[in-house]
C-alpha cells in the first residue's frame, strides 16, 4: 500500500502563511487526483482542495483566494500554499490520493494551528 507522507504544519499568527507538502512513497502510476481534507475539533471533516493529474483544481468556498494547491505529477507530490491564515483554519490537515481501481490513500495528518 502506498504511503502518503505529510509535512509543513505548525503554529502561525493570523494573517501568516504555511505550505503543506504530501509525497506518495514509491512508484504509483494509478493516482489520478490528490488533495487535502481537514478536521477541526468538534467539526466534521471537510474537503479543502483537490487537484487532478491534468491540473484541474477545486477549493472549498472558505479558502478560495487564500489557498493554492499544486502538484508535481512526476513525484506524486502535492502542495497546499496557505496564505492569509485565519483562526478558523486551525485543524488537522489530511492528504489523500484517489487511485484508479484501488482504495483511496490517506496521510497521517499534520496539525495547523493559527493564533489570533
N, C-alpha and C positions, 0 to 999 in steps of 0.2 A: 504494500500500500504506500502511495506517495505521502511524503511528509511535507507540511507547509510550515516554514519557519518564519516567524514574525519578529520584527524589531522596530524600534523607534518611539515607543511610548515613553511617557514621562509626565512631569509636572510643569505646567506653564501658567503664566499670568493671562488673564483675559486680554484678548487682542493679540496674543502671540501666535506662533506657528510651530508646527511639528510636521515631520514627514515619516509616515509608516512604510515599512517595506515588508514584503512577503515573498519568499522564494520557495518554489517547489523543488524538493530534493530529487536527485536522479534525473533520468530521462523519462518524460511522459508526453507523448505526442497525441494523447486523447483529450487534453484540456482545450475547451473551446471558449470558456469565459472564466474570469476571475473577478473578485470584488471583496467588499467589506460589509459585514454586519456589525452592529454594536448593541450592547445591552447595559443599561444603567440600573442601579439598584431600585427594585420595586417597579420596573418598567419592562415592557415586552421587547423582545429582540426586534430590531428594525434594520432593513436594508439601507445602507448609507450610499454606496456607489458600486457600480459594476462596469466592466469593460469586456468586449468580445475580442476574439483574435483579429477581427477586421478593424477594430478601433472604435466601434460604436460604444457610447457611454450612456449611463443612466445615473441620476442623482436623486436622493431624497430632497423634497422641497426645502427642508430645513437647512440644507448645506449648499444649495445651489449658489454659485457666485463666490463661495468661500473655499470649497474643497475641489481638488482636481485629482482624478485618477488617471494613471498611465500604466503602460505595460511594456515590458521587454519580452516579446514572444520567444526569442531565441533562448533566453534564460528562464522562461516561465516564472517571471518575477513581476509583481505588481507593486505600485507605489500609490500612496494616498498623501498628497500635499494638503495640509490643513492650515488655512490662514484665518485670521480674524476670529480666533477661537473664543467661544463663549462658555460660560459655566455649564450651560445645558448640554455641551458636547462631552462632558465628563461621562465616561463609560469604559467598559472593556470592549475592545475592538477585535473582531474575529475575521480573519481572512478565510476565504473559501475559493474552491475551484470546481467548476462544472466540468464533468468528464463524459465524453461520448460513450454510451453503453456501460457506464460504470457509476458507482455511487459518488456523490459529492465528497470532496475532501475538505477538512476544516483545520485551521490553525489552532494553536493553544490559547490564543488571546493575549492581548497586550493592553495594559492599563493606560488610559489617557485621563489625566486629572487637570482641570482648568480652575484656577483660583480666581475669586472675584477681586 
